[in-house]
Amino acid sequence: MEITVAGPTGIRMSVEQLAPGFEAKTGYKIKGTYAASGLIKKRVIDGEQFDVTILLMPIADAIASGNVVGSSVRPLASIPIALAVKKGAPKPDISTPEALKKTLLAAKAISYPHGAVGAASGVSVDDTLNRLGVTDQILPKVKAGGGMALVLKGDADFALAFQPEINDPGVDIVGALPAGASTPSPMVGLISSHAKNPAVAKALLDYLASPAAKAVYKSVGMEPAS
């Protein structure tokens, strides 16, 4: 027996850690599909069938599609943008918006998914640059598409990404971007209108919002929903 879940790449590690507990309890094996958050939302809106969907806010368009049950929305966690450097490299100061601004301006090259289709992390970083008033100065330094690989090769001073997605052993996470410069992206779970077994889908959603799940979210750098 199988239950399907679709969500952004940043939730994959958490779901995989939680899966054995749910599978032992229910007998249902979790089959996950993960991609950029915007692409997952598009697949849901287009009618692709999953039992449980995890989406980043806003979700009005997904609910309007009729493919998810609006009344089933459960806040799970918020995902912060974090800055990563090559392992062992000096860690720049990002403790305040002003410190982050200086760090960005001092960099020769940075990596983040600017302009990538469906990349909510890119949208979030773009918003940060706008808040800091440095968009015009920073965009010429951006090397898009390479992610952590560019940092490892020395082609970028640092990379910006959703914190749970930074899991390369060759980089160090400096920390989440400071409040005032960046707002963590809220993530919610919903039951699909096409769920093969709505009761099991609800059980999975409850499990993903449980205290055990919140502990896992916190361990990978997310902020569990209260």
N, C-alpha and C positions, 0 to 999 in steps of 0.2 A: 504494500500500500504506500502511496506517495502523496505528498502535498507540495504544491509549487509556490514559491515566493520569488518576487522580482523586486530589485531595489538598486540603489546607487552603489558604485564600487566601494564607497566608504563604509558600508554596512556589512560587507561580505565577511570580514574577519570575525565580527561579533556573532553573526548568524552561525558561522561554522563552529565557533566555540560553544554556542548554546545548543546546537543541533542534537548532540548525543543525549542530553537530558530530556529533550522533548520526545525524541524517538524512542527512548527507553520507556517513557511514561505512556505513550499513546500507540506505539507500534507503527506510526506513520513516519516514513523517511522524507526529510526535507530535500527537495530538489530546487536549487537556487539558480536564478538568472541575474547577472549583475552587469551594469554598464553605466555610462555617464547618466546622471539623474535626468537630464532633459530627454535623453533617448528612451529611458525607461518610461517616462511619462507619455511620450509620443506613442510607444507601443501599446500602452494601456488605452489611450484615447482612440487608437486605431482598432481596438477590439481584440488584441491578443489576449488569450485567456490564461490567467494566473489565479491561484486561490487567494493569496494575500499579496498586496502590493505595498511597498515602502517608498514614499515620495518625499521630496523636499517641498516645502511651502514656496509659493502659493499653489493651491490645488483646485481652484474653482473650475478650471477647464477640464480637469480629469473627472470631477463630480458631474459636470454638465454633460459629459459624454455618456453617462448612464452605465459605464462599465465598472464602477466601484460604488459601494454602498455608502452614501454620504454620512449616514447616522452612525457608521462604524468607526469613524476617525478616532485614532488613539495617538496622542503625543508620545513619542519615544525618547528623543534626545535632540540636542542641537550640535551641529558639527562646526568647529572653529577652523579658520584658516591658520596654518602654522608655517613657520619659516625653517628651512633645513639647510645645513651646510655640509661640506665634505667632512667625513669623520676625522676628528682631531684638529680641524681648522678652528681659528679663533671665532668665538660666537659674538656676533654684533649685538649692540644694545637695541632692543625693540620694546623696552619696558613701558614707554609712553608713546602717544601719537607723534610727538615732536622727535623723540629718539628714533622711531621707525622711519620718519620722513628723512632724517639725516642719513640713516643707513641705506635707504633706497637711493638717495641722491649720490651717495659715495660709491655705489656699486658700478662696476664696469659693464656687467651683464647679469641679467636675472632670467629665470625660467618660470613660467606659469602658463596655463592653457588659455591664453588670450585669444579670443575669437574661435575657439574650438566648438564645434556644434555640440550642444547638449551639456557643455561643461559649466555647471553651476559654480564651481570653484573659480573659474575664470571671470564670471560675472561678479562674484563677490570681491575678487581682487581689483577688478576695474572700479568697483564702487569705492574701495579703500583709496585708490589713487585719486579718484575725484574728491573724496572727503579731504584728503591731505593737500589737494591742489597741485599735484605733481604729475598729472597724466601726460602732459606734453613733454616733460623732461624724461619720463621713465619709458614710455613706449618705444623710443628708438633703441633702448637697451635690451628689450625683451627678445628672448630666443624661445619662440613657441614650439611646442610639440616634443621637445626632448626630455622634459621632466627631470627626474633625478639623474638620468644618464649624463646630462650636460654638466651637472655639478661634479659628478664622479670623474669626468674627463678634464675638469678644470676650465670648461668653456663658459661656465656661469658661476658667479660668486655664491649664489644661493638660489633655492627654488621655493616657491609658495604653492601650497596645495592644502586640501582638506587633511587635517591631522591624521585620521585613521588610514588614509591612503599612503602615508609616508612610512613604509616598512622595509626600505632597502637597508641592509646592514652596513653599507658603505657611507651612510650619512648620519648626522646627528640632528635631532630636532632641537632647535633653539627655544622654541615655545610658541604658544598661540599669539596671534596679533592682539594688541591691546584694545580694550574697550575704548570707544570713542573714534577708533580708526577702522574697526571691523566688527560686524555683528555676526555671531554664529548662526548658521542656517538651520531653522527648525525642520525636523524630520518626523513624519507621521506614518502610521500604518493603517491600512484599510482592507476590508474584505471585498473581494471581487464579486460583482453581480453574477458572475459565471462560475462561482466556486462549486466544485463537484460535491463537496461535503461541507456546507456552511458551518456546521457545528464544530468540525475539526479545524476549519479555518479560523473560527472565533477562538478556539483553544490555543492555536498558534499565536494569534494576535495578543491574547491575554498573556501568554508566556513571554512574548517579546516586550511587554510592558511591565513585567514582573520585577521584584527587587533583585532577583538573580541576574536578569538581563541588564538592569541599571548598573550593577556592579561591573559587568563586562564592558558596557559602554564607557564607563568612567575610566577603566583600565587602558582603553585605547585612545583616550584623549577627548572623548565626547562629553557633553554636559547632559546627564540624564534629565528627562522631564520630571517636574515636581508633581 
